[in-house]
Amino acid sequence: MFYHVKETQFNVRVSKPDPRFARLMLEQFGGANGELSAALQYFVQAFSCKNAYPEIYDMLMDIATEELGHLEMVGATVQMLLTGINGELKDMAENAEINGMMNGKAAKEDFI
């Protein structure tokens, strides 16, 4: 069972909008090694030991729930990083040279 506390555990602040950093934070939110992936892995592991090891089940469910709390903080950070960004600034960030380099080894070689 989950209980949602309306305040985040820590205050999330950003100094200015930054769409490139927001893009990196989205990977932390739902990427292969992000908070959502971690929460789901702990949930699955917990279900496999519910009857045999109830104390481990409780611990893994607590960890999974904590990971879901991290999702809220990362999501709040992404939202703040994109607040006030207009279309022109977003387009500039998406078309920056560094973003082309992030599309695999071939893109890096082309850039070099």
PyMOL commands that set and color helices and strands:
alter all, ss='L'
color gray80, all
select helices_A, chain A and resi 19-30+35-48+54-82+87-94+97-101+105-111
alter helices_A, ss='H'
color red, helices_A
deselect
rebuild
show_as cartoon
